[in-house]
């Protein structure tokens, strides 16, 4: 009986020490439609954060632009509810805060000499984690109002043991890249990294340092990439991000600012609005 209890406990997802100290809540379920959809409903019903919802499996996961998110067991499917995290004009900065935290967590569980180097773990505008040029994690921000109070739900998916074979960008998973971990092992590191980065961000007051850290690990910065927006597709050089988090590019010698869209290496074929 004791051995069975220990085995069951070993499969439980738990918060990291810092996240627990700062009052983050955690709910862990086996199967759910979508962790983000559920937390949005919870927030509208009056539930307050910071609260994590983690599922072993999603049957209706959500990606960007309404895409279905493939969610087999073994990967991390989670969402975080935050109440009034910052003034509305700074909310988009959370993509940079949490992307950095994802990178922090990956580096924390990596064993030197067995997995990717620090230079191979990068952040891709606006919300992806890339390892050796392949997407291994992503996040999606959604916001809402409960009365006059604003809330944000951030969905985070991490490919730990598997990845989609067909996606809009080459993908991989942590295990295949030499990082030995599991949802139960990885999540405490992630929850602590996010708690630490949120403190650093300080509701937007600390974005200058977040932005500098993000740029130090930015995917393909300074190189030509394909820019896809809802209305056009073109090739431009990535020049940086501004104080609001918008992407700065050089298009035929002229500076342009991208507030919403996706970027792809030139060897990847995409549609203009995919």
Residue frames relative to the residue before (quaternion, step in Angstrom):
aa qw qx qy qz dx dy dz
X 1.0000 0.0000 0.0000 0.0000 0.00 0.00 0.00
X 0.6496 0.5138 -0.3159 0.4628 3.58 0.96 -0.87
X 0.6505 0.5135 -0.3194 0.4595 3.59 0.97 -0.85
X 0.6415 0.5170 -0.3219 0.4664 3.59 1.02 -0.78
X 0.6473 0.5157 -0.3142 0.4651 3.59 1.00 -0.83
X 0.6533 0.5076 -0.3123 0.4669 3.57 0.96 -0.86
X 0.6455 0.5177 -0.3217 0.4603 3.58 1.00 -0.80
X 0.6497 0.5117 -0.3120 0.4677 3.56 1.01 -0.84
X 0.6657 0.5068 -0.3068 0.4537 3.57 0.93 -0.88
X 0.6275 0.5570 -0.3422 0.4229 3.57 1.08 -0.70
X 0.6836 0.4751 -0.2804 0.4778 3.58 1.23 -0.40
X 0.5148 0.6446 -0.4168 0.3818 3.57 1.27 0.09
X 0.3576 -0.6966 0.5808 0.2227 3.53 -1.10 0.78
X 0.0202 -0.8131 0.5812 -0.0247 3.59 -0.86 0.91
X 0.5650 -0.5879 0.4683 0.3404 3.54 -1.30 0.44
X 0.5128 -0.5863 0.5192 0.3517 3.51 -1.30 0.34
X 0.6940 -0.5008 0.3218 0.4050 3.55 -1.23 0.39
X 0.6844 0.4846 -0.3014 0.4538 3.60 0.84 -0.90
X 0.6463 0.5207 -0.3211 0.4562 3.58 0.94 -0.87
X 0.6512 0.5086 -0.3132 0.4681 3.57 0.99 -0.84
X 0.6554 0.5217 -0.3099 0.4498 3.58 0.95 -0.85
X 0.7082 0.4535 -0.2536 0.4780 3.56 1.08 -0.74
X 0.5996 -0.6368 0.3318 0.3534 3.58 1.24 0.23
X 0.3373 0.7186 -0.5338 0.2915 3.59 1.14 0.46
X 0.2798 -0.7394 0.5899 0.1643 3.56 -1.09 0.78
X 0.1291 -0.7932 0.5919 0.0629 3.56 -1.22 0.47
X 0.0214 -0.7467 0.6648 0.0082 3.52 -1.04 0.94
X 0.0953 -0.7964 0.5972 0.0108 3.56 -0.84 1.03
X 0.0202 -0.7984 0.6010 -0.0298 3.56 -0.78 1.08
X 0.5602 -0.6115 0.4381 0.3470 3.56 -1.20 0.45
X 0.8150 -0.0078 0.0682 0.5754 3.58 0.72 -1.10
X 0.0711 0.7830 -0.6132 0.0768 3.55 -1.06 0.81
X 0.5915 -0.5418 0.4377 0.4061 3.55 -1.22 0.30
X 0.7431 -0.2205 0.1994 0.5995 3.54 0.68 -1.18
X 0.4535 -0.6883 0.4879 0.2871 3.59 -0.78 0.96
X 0.6641 0.5061 -0.3181 0.4490 3.60 0.97 -0.76
X 0.6384 0.5200 -0.3301 0.4616 3.58 0.96 -0.83
X 0.6624 0.5074 -0.3091 0.4563 3.57 0.95 -0.87
X 0.6817 0.4760 -0.3028 0.4658 3.61 0.91 -0.84
X 0.5881 0.5438 -0.3707 0.4700 3.60 1.10 -0.59
X 0.6644 0.4916 -0.2997 0.4766 3.58 0.94 -0.86
X 0.6371 0.5309 -0.3217 0.4569 3.56 1.01 -0.84
X 0.6605 0.5144 -0.3092 0.4511 3.58 0.93 -0.91
X 0.6632 0.4954 -0.3013 0.4733 3.57 0.99 -0.81
X 0.6645 0.4815 -0.2921 0.4911 3.58 1.24 -0.49
X 0.6683 -0.5375 0.2894 0.4252 3.59 1.27 0.02
X 0.4518 0.6644 -0.4735 0.3609 3.61 1.23 0.05
X 0.1825 -0.7943 0.5725 0.0891 3.57 -0.97 0.85
X 0.3741 -0.7265 0.5379 0.2071 3.54 -1.22 0.55
X 0.5092 0.0231 -0.7928 -0.3340 1.44 -2.41 -0.47
X 0.0305 0.8072 -0.5849 0.0741 3.55 -0.78 1.06
X 0.2552 -0.7434 0.6060 0.1227 3.53 -1.03 0.95
X 0.0525 -0.7314 0.6762 0.0714 3.53 -1.24 0.62
X 0.0403 -0.8031 0.5932 -0.0402 3.56 -0.64 1.19
X 0.0852 -0.7988 0.5950 0.0237 3.57 -0.94 0.91
X 0.4833 -0.6462 0.5051 0.3060 3.55 -1.12 0.67
X 0.7992 0.0374 0.0241 0.5995 3.56 1.15 -0.68
X 0.1479 -0.7496 0.6371 0.1015 3.56 -1.11 0.78
X 0.2404 -0.7761 0.5636 0.1490 3.57 -0.99 0.78
X 0.7746 0.1927 -0.1306 0.5880 3.58 1.29 -0.11
X 0.0918 0.8394 -0.5273 0.0943 3.56 0.88 1.01
X 0.2951 -0.7739 0.5438 0.1353 3.55 -1.19 0.67
X 0.1432 -0.7558 0.6326 0.0902 3.52 -1.08 0.82
X 0.7403 -0.3759 0.2878 0.4772 3.56 -1.29 -0.23
X 0.8499 0.1454 -0.1328 0.4887 3.54 -1.25 0.68
X 0.6976 -0.5170 0.2635 0.4202 3.56 1.03 0.82
X 0.3902 0.7266 -0.4888 0.2844 3.59 1.21 0.21
X 0.4783 -0.6321 0.5229 0.3135 3.55 -1.17 0.59
X 0.2556 -0.7662 0.5732 0.1379 3.57 -0.97 0.89
X 0.3769 -0.7319 0.5246 0.2168 3.57 -0.61 1.15
X 0.0228 -0.8599 0.5049 -0.0719 3.57 -0.58 1.15
X 0.0875 0.8090 -0.5754 0.0821 3.63 0.50 1.09
X 0.6322 -0.5486 0.3848 0.3889 3.56 -1.20 0.47
X 0.6676 0.5025 -0.3820 0.3948 3.53 -1.20 0.64
X 0.6864 0.4128 -0.2746 0.5321 3.57 1.24 -0.40
X 0.5168 -0.6315 0.4744 0.3301 3.57 -1.29 0.17
X 0.0104 -0.7649 0.6433 -0.0319 3.55 -0.81 1.09
X 0.1930 0.8027 -0.5280 0.1993 3.55 -0.39 1.21
X 0.0810 -0.7593 0.6413 0.0747 3.52 -1.31 0.39
X 0.2162 -0.7707 0.5925 0.0906 3.53 -1.20 0.70
X 0.2215 -0.7656 0.5952 0.1028 3.55 -0.89 1.03
X 0.0129 -0.7766 0.6294 -0.0255 3.55 -0.88 1.05
X 0.2461 -0.7625 0.5821 0.1386 3.57 -1.01 0.85
X 0.8477 -0.0793 0.0129 0.5244 3.56 -0.86 1.05
X 0.0920 0.8504 -0.5154 0.0526 3.63 0.72 0.96
X 0.7906 -0.0803 0.0898 0.6004 3.60 1.18 -0.50
X 0.6506 -0.4499 0.3983 0.4645 3.60 -1.26 0.09
X 0.6589 -0.5712 0.3183 0.3718 3.57 -1.05 0.80
X 0.6739 0.5133 -0.3121 0.4300 3.60 0.97 -0.77
X 0.6999 0.4522 -0.2659 0.4848 3.60 1.27 -0.23
X 0.4149 0.7456 -0.4493 0.2648 3.58 1.27 -0.15
X 0.6426 0.5498 -0.3338 0.4163 3.61 0.93 -0.84
X 0.5540 0.6189 -0.3888 0.3987 3.60 1.18 -0.43
X 0.5259 0.6485 -0.4097 0.3674 3.58 1.19 -0.42
X 0.5558 0.5979 -0.4003 0.4164 3.61 1.12 -0.50
X 0.6818 0.4736 -0.2781 0.4832 3.57 1.01 -0.83
X 0.6254 0.5502 -0.3288 0.4451 3.57 1.02 -0.84
X 0.7496 0.4076 -0.2273 0.4693 3.57 0.75 -1.03
X 0.5918 0.5481 -0.3753 0.4566 3.60 1.09 -0.54
X 0.6408 0.5072 -0.3168 0.4815 3.58 1.01 -0.78
X 0.6476 0.5168 -0.3208 0.4590 3.57 1.00 -0.82
X 0.6022 0.5396 -0.3529 0.4708 3.59 1.05 -0.71
X 0.6607 0.4975 -0.3029 0.4735 3.55 0.94 -0.90
X 0.6201 0.5484 -0.3355 0.4496 3.61 0.97 -0.87
X 0.6832 0.4961 -0.2902 0.4504 3.56 0.88 -0.97
X 0.6358 0.5227 -0.3301 0.4622 3.58 0.99 -0.81
X 0.6694 0.4868 -0.3034 0.4721 3.57 0.92 -0.86
X 0.6358 0.5519 -0.3276 0.4287 3.60 1.06 -0.72
X 0.7447 0.3809 -0.2279 0.4984 3.61 1.03 -0.70
X 0.5342 0.6280 -0.4058 0.3944 3.60 1.26 -0.11
X 0.2923 -0.7264 0.5955 0.1798 3.54 -1.11 0.72
X 0.4864 -0.6879 0.4552 0.2883 3.55 -0.70 1.10
X 0.8047 0.2703 -0.2165 0.4821 3.54 -0.87 0.99
X 0.7260 0.4147 -0.2423 0.4921 3.58 1.25 -0.27
X 0.7743 0.2641 -0.1429 0.5570 3.56 1.16 -0.50
X 0.7704 -0.3299 0.2446 0.4877 3.58 -1.21 -0.42
X 0.4963 -0.6251 0.5086 0.3229 3.54 -1.23 0.49
X 0.6891 -0.4665 0.3478 0.4319 3.56 -1.27 0.26
X 0.6594 0.5221 -0.3071 0.4453 3.58 1.00 -0.82
X 0.6743 0.5053 -0.2921 0.4525 3.59 1.17 -0.50
X 0.6507 0.4572 -0.3138 0.5187 3.60 1.28 -0.13
X 0.0673 0.8426 -0.5178 0.1315 3.55 -0.24 1.33
X 0.3581 -0.6982 0.5760 0.2292 3.55 -1.32 0.33
X 0.1868 -0.7974 0.5707 0.0605 3.56 -0.88 1.02
X 0.4692 -0.6832 0.4870 0.2756 3.55 -0.84 1.00
X 0.6217 -0.2603 -0.7365 -0.0573 1.52 -1.79 1.71
X 0.8565 0.1825 -0.0137 0.4826 3.62 1.07 -0.48
X 0.5714 0.6076 -0.3868 0.3932 3.62 1.05 0.55
X 0.2924 -0.7036 0.6147 0.2039 3.54 -1.29 0.50
X 0.1237 -0.8060 0.5787 0.0160 3.55 -0.73 1.13
X 0.0339 -0.7705 0.6361 0.0224 3.57 -1.02 0.82
X 0.8231 -0.0672 -0.0338 0.5629 3.54 -0.63 1.21
X 0.7304 -0.4685 0.2222 0.4447 3.54 0.96 0.94
X 0.6756 0.4686 -0.2957 0.4864 3.59 1.27 0.09
X 0.4962 -0.6729 0.4666 0.2885 3.54 -1.02 0.83
X 0.0647 -0.8158 0.5747 -0.0032 3.56 -0.79 1.08
X 0.7974 0.0476 -0.0238 0.6011 3.59 1.22 -0.29
X 0.0141 -0.7911 0.6115 0.0058 3.52 -1.23 0.50
X 0.1862 -0.7763 0.5914 0.1141 3.53 -1.28 0.27
X 0.1605 -0.7761 0.6073 0.0561 3.52 -1.25 0.55
X 0.2209 -0.7849 0.5708 0.0968 3.56 -0.80 1.10
X 0.0276 0.7622 -0.6464 0.0237 3.54 -1.07 0.85
X 0.1443 -0.8119 0.5626 0.0590 3.55 -0.98 0.81
X 0.0023 0.7929 -0.6094 0.0009 3.52 -1.29 0.36
X 0.3634 -0.7057 0.5651 0.2251 3.52 -1.38 0.05
X 0.1136 -0.7274 0.6722 0.0777 3.52 -1.13 0.80
X 0.7681 -0.0807 -0.0002 0.6352 3.54 0.02 1.31
X 0.7630 -0.2785 0.2460 0.5290 3.57 -0.64 -1.15
X 0.5886 0.5957 -0.3572 0.4136 3.58 1.27 -0.08
X 0.3328 -0.7515 0.5443 0.1681 3.54 -0.92 0.99
X 0.0114 -0.7725 0.6340 0.0338 3.56 -1.15 0.62
X 0.1977 -0.7599 0.6096 0.1087 3.54 -1.28 0.48
X 0.1334 -0.7530 0.6393 0.0802 3.56 -1.08 0.80
X 0.1100 -0.7920 0.5998 0.0278 3.56 -0.74 1.11
X 0.1965 -0.7747 0.5922 0.1023 3.55 -0.67 1.11
X 0.0502 -0.7950 0.6045 0.0000 3.58 -0.92 0.94
X 0.0255 -0.7875 0.6157 -0.0087 3.53 -0.81 1.05
X 0.0759 -0.7983 0.5975 0.0053 3.57 -0.87 0.98
X 0.3335 -0.7277 0.5678 0.1920 3.58 -0.82 1.05
X 0.0773 -0.8334 0.5472 0.0079 3.57 -0.22 1.25
X 0.8299 0.1072 -0.0453 0.5456 3.61 0.79 -0.92
X 0.7954 0.1329 -0.0868 0.5849 3.60 1.22 -0.21
X 0.1143 -0.7847 0.6055 0.0676 3.56 -1.29 0.25
X 0.6077 -0.5542 0.4045 0.4000 3.60 -1.16 0.42
X 0.4142 -0.7018 0.5226 0.2506 3.57 -0.98 0.82
X 0.7639 0.2048 -0.1220 0.5997 3.55 1.17 -0.61
X 0.2256 0.7529 -0.5885 0.1896 3.57 -0.65 1.12
X 0.6368 -0.5503 0.3727 0.3908 3.57 -1.26 0.17
X 0.7557 0.1758 -0.1484 0.6131 3.57 1.31 0.10
X 0.5744 -0.5775 0.4289 0.3906 3.65 -0.98 0.68
X 0.1207 -0.8194 0.5601 0.0156 3.57 -0.84 1.02
X 0.0380 -0.7643 0.6414 0.0553 3.53 -1.34 0.27
X 0.3348 -0.7247 0.5539 0.2362 3.57 -1.27 -0.19
X 0.6847 -0.5240 0.3178 0.3945 3.56 -1.20 0.51
X 0.6443 0.5398 -0.3299 0.4298 3.58 0.95 -0.85
X 0.6809 0.4876 -0.2893 0.4637 3.57 0.86 -0.94
X 0.7002 0.4586 -0.2591 0.4819 3.58 1.15 -0.56
X 0.6395 -0.5888 0.3072 0.3872 3.57 1.25 0.34
X 0.5582 0.5667 -0.4070 0.4490 3.58 1.23 0.36
X 0.2024 -0.8033 0.5536 0.0859 3.56 -0.40 1.24
X 0.3203 0.7275 -0.5464 0.2638 3.58 -0.38 1.23
X 0.2113 -0.7342 0.6255 0.1580 3.55 -1.36 -0.07
X 0.6955 -0.4398 0.3368 0.4576 3.57 -1.26 0.15
X 0.6826 0.4988 -0.2899 0.4485 3.57 0.89 -0.96
X 0.6786 0.4744 -0.2838 0.4836 3.58 1.05 -0.73
X 0.7170 0.4893 -0.2561 0.4252 3.57 0.90 -0.96
X 0.6526 0.5854 -0.3403 0.3399 3.58 0.84 -0.95
X 0.6325 0.5178 -0.3728 0.4392 3.69 0.84 -0.68
X 0.6343 0.5134 -0.3281 0.4758 3.59 1.02 -0.75
X 0.6643 0.5056 -0.3051 0.4583 3.58 0.97 -0.86
X 0.6721 0.4974 -0.3146 0.4494 3.59 0.84 -0.90
X 0.6539 0.4905 -0.3157 0.4819 3.60 1.03 -0.71
X 0.6471 0.5219 -0.3282 0.4484 3.58 0.94 -0.83
X 0.6608 0.4913 -0.3107 0.4747 3.58 0.98 -0.79
X 0.6210 0.5296 -0.3436 0.4646 3.60 0.98 -0.76
X 0.6780 0.4923 -0.2892 0.4630 3.58 0.95 -0.88
X 0.6827 0.4754 -0.2962 0.4692 3.59 0.91 -0.84
X 0.6136 0.5303 -0.3517 0.4675 3.61 1.07 -0.62
X 0.6200 0.5222 -0.3343 0.4808 3.58 1.07 -0.71
X 0.6579 0.5060 -0.3095 0.4640 3.57 0.92 -0.89
X 0.6533 0.5287 -0.3009 0.4508 3.57 0.97 -0.88
X 0.0866 -0.8571 0.5015 0.0799 3.58 1.14 -0.74
X 0.6878 -0.5097 0.2764 0.4367 3.57 0.77 1.14
X 0.7690 -0.3561 0.1740 0.5015 3.57 1.10 0.70
X 0.5697 0.6179 -0.3861 0.3801 3.57 1.17 -0.45
X 0.7479 0.3836 -0.2142 0.4977 3.59 1.13 -0.58
X 0.3120 0.7957 -0.4845 0.1861 3.60 1.17 0.37
X 0.5481 0.6204 -0.4111 0.3817 3.62 1.07 -0.53
X 0.7004 0.4393 -0.2737 0.4915 3.60 0.91 -0.87
X 0.5983 0.5436 -0.3550 0.4695 3.59 1.07 -0.71
X 0.6627 0.5114 -0.2964 0.4598 3.56 0.90 -0.95
X 0.6547 0.5060 -0.3133 0.4661 3.59 0.95 -0.85
X 0.6559 0.5015 -0.3101 0.4714 3.58 0.96 -0.86
X 0.6448 0.5234 -0.3186 0.4569 3.57 0.97 -0.86
X 0.6753 0.4994 -0.2984 0.4533 3.59 0.85 -0.93
X 0.6132 0.5651 -0.3477 0.4287 3.59 1.11 -0.64
X 0.7733 0.2738 -0.1479 0.5525 3.59 1.23 -0.44
X 0.3529 0.7821 -0.4568 0.2348 3.59 1.24 0.39
X 0.4754 -0.6886 0.4931 0.2382 3.54 -0.99 0.99
X 0.8771 -0.0061 -0.0353 0.4789 3.56 -0.87 1.11
X 0.2982 0.7581 -0.5359 0.2217 3.61 1.10 0.43
X 0.7771 0.2878 -0.2501 0.5007 3.55 -0.93 0.97
X 0.6717 0.4734 -0.2908 0.4900 3.58 1.29 -0.06
X 0.5675 -0.5700 0.4641 0.3709 3.56 -1.28 0.31
X 0.0177 0.7789 -0.6250 0.0489 3.54 -1.00 0.92
X 0.4728 -0.6172 0.5249 0.3463 3.54 -1.28 0.26
X 0.2022 -0.7711 0.5973 0.0883 3.56 -0.86 1.04
X 0.0537 -0.7941 0.6054 0.0086 3.58 -0.69 1.07
X 0.0165 -0.7667 0.6418 0.0013 3.55 -0.82 1.02
X 0.7056 -0.4496 0.3148 0.4482 3.58 -1.22 -0.05
X 0.7765 0.3556 -0.1745 0.4900 3.59 1.18 -0.44
X 0.8250 0.0891 -0.0232 0.5576 3.62 1.12 -0.41
X 0.1757 -0.7480 0.6294 0.1161 3.52 -1.38 0.27
X 0.1653 0.7902 -0.5699 0.1534 3.57 -0.77 0.99
X 0.4546 -0.6669 0.5191 0.2813 3.57 -1.30 0.29
X 0.1196 0.7833 -0.5988 0.1164 3.57 -0.90 0.96
X 0.4961 -0.6390 0.4987 0.3112 3.55 -1.27 0.37
X 0.4005 -0.7006 0.5348 0.2504 3.58 -0.93 0.88
X 0.1345 -0.8319 0.5373 0.0349 3.58 -0.67 1.11
X 0.7456 -0.3426 0.2314 0.5226 3.62 1.17 -0.30
X 0.3875 -0.6596 0.5612 0.3160 3.55 -1.27 -0.44
X 0.4151 -0.7187 0.4971 0.2529 3.55 -1.04 0.71
X 0.7649 -0.3998 0.2550 0.4360 3.57 -1.34 -0.04
X 0.6786 0.4677 -0.2984 0.4814 3.60 1.21 -0.34
X 0.5724 -0.5921 0.3804 0.4208 3.57 1.28 -0.31
X 0.4645 0.6658 -0.4546 0.3665 3.59 1.26 0.05
X 0.4835 -0.6730 0.4865 0.2769 3.55 -1.14 0.72
X 0.2157 -0.7595 0.6033 0.1122 3.56 -0.97 0.93
X 0.0188 0.8029 -0.5942 0.0445 3.58 -0.80 1.01
X 0.3312 -0.6908 0.6021 0.2248 3.50 -1.35 0.38
X 0.0319 -0.8053 0.5909 -0.0360 3.55 -0.51 1.23
X 0.8296 -0.1692 0.0565 0.5291 3.54 -0.39 1.30
X 0.7531 -0.4182 0.1981 0.4677 3.53 0.95 0.98
X 0.6830 0.4331 -0.2819 0.5163 3.58 1.26 0.05
X 0.4475 -0.7037 0.4917 0.2505 3.56 -0.97 0.88
X 0.0168 -0.7778 0.6283 0.0012 3.54 -1.03 0.88
X 0.2749 -0.7498 0.5842 0.1447 3.55 -1.19 0.65
X 0.1559 -0.7964 0.5823 0.0490 3.57 -0.74 1.13
X 0.1794 -0.8082 0.5545 0.0854 3.57 -0.60 1.11
X 0.7949 0.0425 -0.0146 0.6051 3.59 1.16 -0.53
X 0.4496 0.6672 -0.5031 0.3155 3.55 -0.90 0.91
X 0.3612 -0.6984 0.5629 0.2548 3.54 -1.30 -0.31
X 0.2315 -0.7700 0.5797 0.1320 3.55 -1.19 0.55
X 0.0741 -0.8017 0.5931 -0.0042 3.56 -1.08 0.80
X 0.5344 -0.5839 0.4913 0.3636 3.59 -1.12 0.59
X 0.6231 -0.6037 0.3551 0.3480 3.58 -1.10 0.67
X 0.6685 0.5115 -0.3173 0.4369 3.61 1.13 -0.46
X 0.6064 0.5199 -0.3635 0.4794 3.58 1.29 0.13
X 0.3000 -0.7591 0.5546 0.1618 3.56 -0.80 1.04
X 0.0743 0.7926 -0.5999 0.0798 3.57 -0.77 1.04
X 0.5064 -0.5903 0.5155 0.3596 3.52 -1.33 0.24
X 0.6701 -0.5340 0.3388 0.3887 3.57 -1.21 0.37
X 0.8017 0.2185 -0.1292 0.5412 3.58 1.11 -0.48
X 0.3976 0.7303 -0.4712 0.2943 3.61 1.24 0.31
